[in-house]
Amino acid sequence: MSSTTCVVVWVSCGSKLENITTTTHQKSVVKCSNNNNDKIRFTSISSAAVAAASVPSRSSEEKVYEVVLKQAALVREQRKRRTIEIDDDFMTNLHLLNAAYDRCGQVCAEYAKTFFLGTQLMTEERRKAIWAIYVWCRRTDELVDGPNASHITPTALDRWEQRLNDVFQGRPYDMFDAALSHTVSNYPVDIQPFKDMIEGMRMDLRKSRYNNFDELYLYCYYVAGTVGLMSVPVMGIAPDSNSSTETIYNAALALGIANQLTNILRDVGEDARRGRIYLPQDELAQAGLSEEDIFNGKVTDKWRNFMKGQIKRARIFFDEAEKGVSELNSASRWPVWASLLLYRQILDSIEANDYNNFTKRAYVGQAKKLFSLPAAYAKAFLGPPKLTKMIMR
Amino acid sequence: MLWIELSITFHSMNSFIKKTMTIFSLQSQFLSCKIPQIPSHSKATIFRENTNQQFTLSGVSFLKPRITLCYSSKDGDNTPSESSNFCIIEGPETVQDFVQMQLQEIQDNIKSRRNKIFLLMEEVRRLRVQQRLKSLRKVVNEEGEEETNEMPEIPSSIPFLPHVTPKTLKKLYTTSISFMSGIIVFGGIIAPTLELKLGIGGTSYEDFIRSVHLPLQLSQVDPIVASFSGGAVGVISVLMLIEASNVEQQEKKRCKYCHGTGYLACARCSASGVCLNIDPISVSSTSTKPLQVPTTKRCGNCSGSGKVMCPTCLCTGMMMASEHDLRIDPFD
């Protein structure tokens, strides 16, 4: 699939439901002082990752970070469950609601098999919530990327956003909206990441080239980082976690970005065939590559060097994400670790293909996938990095 | 002769056609519509010349007078603003757009839109012919041999086999026939000659049955009956497999969100079609009237049908909205 799908990001994320609002409130009082440190650390990592030396006055990373801060703050504020006026029968009609959730599960199983298997590692409630969010994201993505994408207009996206607002106000339009509406009434999910995803779709309608990493970062945030932010409230944060909410949200964001970058690096050939190049133009120019090189699809040494740098950057984001996974609810950690490890292996697979992402599809074989499960389990429950490294080798 | 006339009408309709944007913009029936008016007489006269002939198009035959009547309806009701307003996602307000129209208005609107659909279909058909001709020429030039690759990929109905083309079909025939003759030869000539027996070391069938302690009547099965049963079992199981494979193929083509129905359950009325009338109950209890049973009203979301459009397949029920769908082929 093309890079605009946020499907594979979903291989992450977790399980047990905890009341994260009260716990994080306590933590935030203590941990406020760490915020600045987090911010400095975060931007330094990203700027280290950015090839270009100059940082614009307000880089995408800063803007995105502000969104993350707001999300974390919102979570702290919501001490009680959001009370939505549910005046629809659908939401109270349990039979229909269950049918809707089942349908969501079927769609998920159809389009994202590995992710669906990952959701089986979660609790029943969380699984259904994740399915509902997944289906909404996929429907949104299909608006610009699906079979009827040629008929989509900006008005259609506005109408879709209006429907999203209705969902968050308890007035869903159809059965899938109803499942999402029920989910957001049960979990402290905020509407902003959803709106940002629609914004990302709008961006995808107009843009097929990205001038620098800053623009690409913003796009990755819109289509994949938002997914991380949407799912943290569902996963729940461990009550004994010592990290601030911001750190965890940052880690989720980093995981989303890492996944999207991996997608992009894996699908270079496929995207090029549709006329899209997601790799930053300035970095391509720096490596001495032009668009023709990409469209021709030949692997040269220049290409190999370029890809090495890109993969290194994606791995930095994965490392950043790893810091937050252990802070999630203990039952959520296993699926998230599994997805993280699996997706990291796609980068290894690109390397093993001699950086030929034009014609060869980098995928992780079934055996490796299965083996990631116990490795992830070890990471999730056993903890010490040395032990898990031994198992991985 | 037919086509010349049609091309005349085609040219005169050009300006009219240019106003219609895409085939889906014709779905502006979802937008608020103006009353269709009878256009200028000039257009009507051109078409009246062609009233006397009947012609068939792609196997669909219809009389020209009907077309004339249709053409005479309003041509400009698809104003640019309306076309650009149309979008494929329904919302709770848009369903009401046509509620105000009268029956006759609605019928006239439907007729005019069907016309436009027909003209656009015709345009598409001709463009495709040109496209096919041009791409064929290109293929011939490049490969030096004629390869008409018009057919879409035919998936094989035998499970686990790759795509089927006329070439592979021939291969399949030869393979199957050789297999069958080989088995017949083996069973009829080779096995009796070699005295191939079921049991190890040349023991007979009866001894074999005895050795595995199965009921002895199995050893007395008539060979003709045995071969008939074996053949029948084979055929039936194959038919079963093919049918299962076929169903799986068809399912793949279905839209996964609405399961091929094209519609999703309306959430506002829980697919029932009616919503409760929720009026605020007055607090002042001057009257001691008991609380009345809440009345129901027609659901505004779905206009009482209980179903709303599936935005992924746009009510086609298929993964890919194809040409063979009722909206595209409305003359049914």
Interface residues (C-beta under 8 A of the other chain):
Chain A: D87 D88 D89 F90 M91 N93 L96 A99 A100 R103 Q106 V107 E110 Y111 V135 R139 E142 L143 G146 P147 N148 H151 I152 T153 T155 A156 R159 W160 Q162 R163 D166 R171 P172 Y173 D174 M175 F176 D177 A178 S181
Chain B: T22 F24 S84 N85 F86 C87 I88 I89 E90 G91 P92 T94 K256 Y257 H259 L264 A265 C266 A267 R268 C269 S270 A271 S272 C275 L276 I278 N301 V308 C310 P311 T312 C313 L314 M319 M320 A321
